[in-house]
Amino acid sequence: MYHLPGKKNVAAICLAIAAQLAQALQSGIRQEPVMSSNIVNSKGIHVGIVNGEAIFDLTGKKLYDFKGINIYRLSGELVGHLSEGRGSEKRLDRSTDKLFPGHAN
């Protein structure tokens, strides 16, 4: 079982999604629906959200880019991988838990 974000965190994430969609509309690019998944660490604690090709913390701050199963710093450096989880959950292994330091082991 994992911890769900509080109401403030959900609002921040919704705001981030809305901003992403608004940016796409302004640029005139038609996007496919944004797929969203929860990220849980190796202990099962909810630590982030994958939204399309971006990874956000629970406050809605963009932390990483996400392509395939690869996690990249915003500078482009490959820093880890996410396992393919069932449904809308992706799981970090212990070696990538460090990408979300506020939730350390």
C-alpha positions as CSV (number, residue, x, y, z in Angstrom):
1,M,0.0,0.0,0.0
2,Y,1.3,3.5,-0.7
3,H,0.5,7.0,0.5
4,L,-1.7,9.3,-1.5
5,P,-0.9,13.0,-1.9
6,G,-2.9,15.5,0.1
7,K,-5.5,17.8,-1.6
8,K,-2.9,20.5,-2.1
9,N,-0.6,18.1,-4.0
10,V,-3.4,16.9,-6.2
11,A,-4.3,20.5,-7.1
12,A,-0.7,21.2,-8.0
13,I,-0.5,18.1,-10.2
14,C,-3.8,19.1,-11.9
15,L,-2.5,22.6,-12.5
16,A,0.7,21.1,-14.1
17,I,-1.4,19.0,-16.4
18,A,-3.6,21.9,-17.4
19,A,-0.5,24.0,-18.1
20,Q,0.9,21.3,-20.3
21,L,-2.4,21.0,-22.3
22,A,-2.7,24.8,-22.6
23,Q,0.9,25.0,-24.0
24,A,0.0,22.4,-26.6
25,L,-3.1,24.3,-27.7
26,Q,-1.2,27.6,-28.0
27,S,1.4,26.0,-30.2
28,G,-1.3,24.5,-32.4
29,I,0.0,21.0,-32.0
30,R,-2.6,18.2,-31.5
31,Q,-1.4,15.9,-28.8
32,E,-2.6,12.4,-27.9
33,P,-4.2,12.1,-24.5
34,V,-1.6,12.4,-21.7
35,M,-1.1,9.1,-19.9
36,S,-0.5,9.5,-16.2
37,S,0.9,7.0,-13.8
38,N,1.9,7.0,-10.1
39,I,5.5,6.3,-9.1
40,V,6.1,4.3,-6.0
41,N,9.5,3.7,-4.4
42,S,10.9,0.2,-3.5
43,K,9.0,0.4,-0.2
44,G,5.6,1.1,-1.9
45,I,5.4,4.8,-0.9
46,H,3.9,7.1,-3.5
47,V,6.7,9.6,-4.5
48,G,5.9,11.0,-7.9
49,I,3.8,11.1,-11.0
50,V,4.6,10.3,-14.7
51,N,2.6,12.5,-16.9
52,G,3.3,12.0,-20.6
53,E,7.0,12.5,-21.0
54,A,7.5,14.3,-17.7
55,I,8.0,13.2,-14.1
56,F,6.7,15.4,-11.3
57,D,7.1,15.3,-7.6
58,L,4.0,15.3,-5.4
59,T,3.9,19.1,-5.3
60,G,3.6,19.3,-9.1
61,K,7.2,20.4,-9.8
62,K,8.8,18.9,-12.9
63,L,11.8,16.9,-11.9
64,Y,12.8,14.7,-14.9
65,D,12.0,13.8,-18.5
66,F,10.7,10.3,-19.2
67,K,11.1,8.4,-22.5
68,G,10.2,4.7,-22.8
69,I,11.4,3.4,-19.4
70,N,14.3,5.8,-19.2
71,I,14.5,8.7,-16.7
72,Y,16.5,11.8,-17.7
73,R,17.6,14.9,-15.8
74,L,16.2,18.1,-17.4
75,S,19.8,18.6,-18.8
76,G,19.4,15.3,-20.8
77,E,21.6,13.0,-18.6
78,L,20.2,9.5,-18.2
79,V,19.8,8.8,-14.5
80,G,17.6,5.7,-14.2
81,H,14.8,3.5,-15.3
82,L,11.2,2.7,-14.2
83,S,9.9,-0.8,-14.3
84,E,6.7,-1.4,-16.2
85,G,4.1,-1.6,-13.5
86,R,0.6,-2.9,-13.7
87,G,-2.1,-0.4,-14.6
88,S,-1.3,3.1,-13.6
89,E,1.6,2.4,-11.2
90,K,5.3,2.4,-12.0
91,R,7.8,1.2,-9.4
92,L,11.3,2.4,-8.6
93,D,13.9,-0.2,-7.7
94,R,16.2,0.5,-4.7
95,S,19.0,2.0,-6.9
96,T,16.6,4.7,-8.3
97,D,14.9,5.5,-5.0
98,K,17.6,8.2,-4.6
99,L,16.0,10.2,-7.4
100,F,13.3,11.2,-4.8
101,P,15.4,12.0,-1.8
102,G,12.6,13.3,0.4
103,H,11.4,9.7,0.6
104,A,14.7,7.9,1.3
105,N,14.8,4.5,2.9
